[in-house]
Amino acid sequence: MIERTMSEGILTLQLTHGKANALDLELLDALLREFDATTDEVRAVVLTGTGSIFSAGVDLFRLTREGADYVRVFLPLLSRFLRALFAFPKPVVAAVNGHAIAGGCMIVLASDARLMADGDGTIGVPELLVGVPFPTAPLELVRFAVPKDKIQTLIYSGRTLRPRDAVAAGLIDEVVAPDDLMPRAAQVARQLAAIPAETYHLTKQCLRAPTLLRIDQAGEHDQLAMKVWASPDTHAHIREYLSATLRK
């Protein structure tokens, strides 16, 4: 599910969860445990995927199959993980090896540095096309990471972008040749890890505090979003979306 390697204080977590690294209860729980269990030995973290996919986002097939009861457990866990990743005190580098869609894109946006391999991989936030509203945590990550003048277009259009277009849209910091992705990610991780740990932590904490406060004050919005995510009508729309996507 997750391959863990350590070199010079840089912890690399490679998602190996099926073909698409789809986000489900098990993968989110495993990721949370990895971040909760980090020790002082870990100076920075690199997150990457497998093959041509970083993460295709939420496992929509399972969500529609298992229904509302699954959603009521999954959605809070997703928000909890994204918050934990966003608030992680040490540097996190996303090494995006391929497609990073919806929830996969959110993992990238929560990271401190965002590198993407050049090629056919795409990244974006097609939640509205899928038929689901953004819970507070994912929406706040978009607000934090993406330039203000790009947010509405990205969200309302649901477009997924190739690497160089993703840089222009603010989803990615840097495009890297595929063979150079992991060496470059390690280099960036080492550069960030060279900053004194407490200095980095306090600065990151201050930069992200307003976003974290809004996430923690979600309240009614997340309750309303949960109702939509758990609705049979929403699941019917998701099935239609999946069917149309697979036909393409």
ABEGO torsion letter per residue (X at the ends): XBBBBBBGGBBBBBBABEAAGBBBAAAAAAAAAAAAABBAABABBBBBBBEABABAEBBAAAAAAAEAAAAAAAAAAAAAAAAAAAABABBBBBBBABBBBEAAAAAAAABABBBBBBEABBBEBAAAAAGBBBBAAAAAAAAAABBAAAAAAAAAAGBBBBAAAAAAAGABABBBBAAAAAAAAAAAAAAAAABBAAAAAAAAAAAAAAAAAAAAAAEAAAAAAAAAAABAAAAAAAAAAAAAAAAX
